[in-house]
């Protein structure tokens, strides 16, 4: 599998609760949201997914 296909599959698997910019800029990991327990793709330091972040007032 080429890296473009792998990246596209990762993005599709992470939608809609991931941080799209994280997937395109630098390394990212699969992590679990501490609020809703959804697995999402994001930067190592993210602990809350994109859907729960606005509820907590964080980004």
C-alpha positions in Angstrom: 0.0 0.0 0.0 1.4 3.4 -0.9 1.6 6.2 1.6 -1.0 8.3 -0.2 -3.5 5.5 0.0 -2.7 4.8 3.6 -3.1 8.4 4.4 -6.4 8.6 2.6 -7.7 5.5 4.5 -6.5 7.0 7.8 -8.3 10.2 7.1 -11.5 8.4 6.1 -11.3 6.2 9.2 -10.9 9.2 11.5 -13.8 11.3 10.1 -15.6 13.2 11.3 -14.0 13.4 14.8 -10.4 14.0 13.9 -8.4 17.2 13.5 -7.8 17.3 9.7 -4.8 19.6 9.9 -3.0 17.2 12.2 -3.2 14.5 9.6 -1.5 16.7 7.0 1.1 18.4 9.2 3.7 16.3 10.9 3.3 13.0 12.8 0.0 12.0 14.2 -1.2 9.0 16.2 -4.4 7.1 16.8 -5.7 8.1 20.2 -8.8 7.9 22.3 -11.0 10.9 23.3 -11.2 11.2 27.1 -14.7 12.5 26.8 -16.6 10.2 24.4 -14.0 7.4 24.1 -14.0 7.7 20.2 -10.8 6.7 18.6 -9.5 9.5 16.4 -6.3 10.5 14.6 -4.5 13.5 16.0 -1.4 15.0 17.4 0.2 13.2 20.4 -0.9 15.9 22.8 -4.6 15.9 21.9 -6.8 14.2 24.5 -10.2 15.4 23.3 -11.6 14.8 19.8 -12.8 17.6 17.5 -16.4 17.1 18.4 -15.9 17.2 22.2 -13.4 20.0 22.2 -15.9 22.8 21.5 -18.0 21.5 24.5 -15.0 21.8 26.8 -13.9 25.2 25.3 -10.6 23.8 24.0 -9.1 23.1 20.6 
